[in-house]
Every structure is written in structure tokens, then in C-alpha cells.
Amino acid sequence: MIAMLDFRHQTFLAVYRMGSYTKAAAQLNLTQPAVSQHIKALEERYGCPLFVYANKVLTPTEQGRLLYQAASRIASDSDLFAEKLRQAGLSRVQLRFGATLSIGQYIMPTLLKEVLRADPEAAVSMLVENTQHLLEKLEQGEIQFALIEGLFDKSRYHTELLASAPFVGVCAADSELAGGAPNIDQLLSARLIVREKGSGTREILEHLLQERNLSLGSFAQVIEIGNMEAIKELVKDGLGITFFYQAAVRQELAAGTLKKLVVPGLDARRELNFVFLKDSQHGEEYLHWFQIFREGYGRAFGQAQG
């Protein structure tokens, strides 16, 4: 049986997500005193404060964060169950999921073939966003699961390792950095071209640099560009270097239009994770699709661990 939330918990979710009683009241078409009453009733029920208000900022308590995790999961399951009831007369599987940009653009086209082979009638909707936005969509029940390349708090979600994927630096085929093992000073003298803040590949590069007591600011010049294809074209023309998952530059490396940068400590493997809400009542169904994705990845890109 699918658990359902009462109206007070729906109010709590709105306040948590909006960070404001006033904004939640407007969204729910309630008065602000009504919103306050709903939160007070929950605090009395659970015997603890759910929010604290200080310096004009509303902040959830630790108990509030725990309740949010549970309530958002129940709300998501409830919404998905309602959708299943509406679709009960249809035989098609409904898949609504998200993927970060590298996965969505360079890996999912291959994996979606696996989905359609497994179920030719499946109705698929894939949202491509950065890690933070996908986790928000997941908690709000707008997607069922997400495939994420970036860094996030894994303790808050059910996660499965889709792959341990190579993360590599690349340069133009005729670059003086190609073909050898440039030292760190040579690397830092190059122009670095990176994605915008919040992108998974940028976060991973920043983390790798921090492990060496470096940062993006250590490079002679840094350019931010949101489009991965544009970055690759600039790098091909010798206008800078960049760092991507190897799957994103697989074709260029095979064609020889880009070359790997062999830099100790910056040529690493990083996780691609399959993520859904903890304790979801649809978990078994999601794990079915995870296995299809994982097996498809292994066939197309090499084994998930190898």
C-alpha cells in the first residue's frame, strides 16, 4: 500500500523548498497564519522544532531535514502511483528520469537503445540538467531516478554504481603537450577551458586540483563555456586544454583530432551513479532499469569496473 501525506506535510514540503512561510502560503493559496498552524501542528506531533528563524533566514533543523527526506520520498511515490493508476489501461512503461550533461549527451543515446530493446513500447522522457537541479527534481517527484556524474551527498539517496569511468585531460593533436608527459608547470601555463559552475565535470576537476593544492586559478587563463561541443572545437584548434569523461571525447580520440594529456594525478576514474530516493516503494522497478543500463554500458564502453 502506498503511503499518502496529509495536508500539513504538503505544507511542510512547500515551506522547506521555498525557504519561506510567505512564499509557501502564496504557492498553496493559503494564508500565512494557516501555514504557521500546519507547521506548529507537525512540531507538536513530532515533539521537536522543524525550522529555526534567525537573521531573517528560515533554516530547517536536523529533525526538519530528516522529515523532508521521508516526506519527499512518500510524496514522490504517491505521485508515481497516481500516474500508474491513470495509465492503468495502457500497456506502455512510463520512464521519467534525468541525466547530467556528459551522461545525457554521450552515454544515454547508447543506453536508450537498450531500454527500447527491452521494451519497444516504453514511453521515455529524459531531463538533462546539472547535478543539483536533478536532485531537486528527484525530491519533488518530477523524475523517478537520475544518472549523475557530479559530487553529491550519497548518504541521502539510494545509489548504485553505474560505472567507474575514465576522466581525462585532452589537447589538440598538434599541441606541444601531446604525446609526452607534461609536468605540472607546463600544464598550468596552458589556457584551460571549462564548463560553467555547477557542472559535474568542473566539480570533479576542481576536486582533483584541490588534492594537489591547486585550483582553477592556478592556470594562466581560464575560459568558461557551457557547451561541450564548443569546448571540443576550441581545443581541437589548439586554443586551450580541457578535462572530460573519456566517453565524451571517445570519437575524437579515435579519430586523432584530440590527444590525451598524460598528467599524473589528473588522469583518474570517477563514479557515474544511478540515484533514486531512499526506501522508495518503486525501488525494485528502478533497479531493473539500472541493470539494463549497467549491462548496456559494459557492452558499449567497457566493464563498469574495468
Secondary structure, 3 states (H helix, E strand, C coil): CCCCCCHHHHHHHHHHHHCCHHHHHHHHCCCHHHHHHHHHHHHHHHCCCCEEEECCEEEECHHHHHHHHHHHHHHHHHHHHHHHHHCCCCCCCEEEEEECHHHHHHHHHHHHHHHHHHCCCCEEEEEECCHHHHHHHHHCCCCCEEEECCCCCHHHEEEEEEEEEEEEEEEECCCCCCCCCCCHHHHHCCEEEECCCCCHHHHHHHHHHHCCCCCHHHCCEEEECCCHHHHHHHHHCCCCEEEEEHHHHHHHHHHCCEEEECCCCCCEEEEEEEEEECCCCCHHHHHHHHHHHHHHHHHHHCCCCC
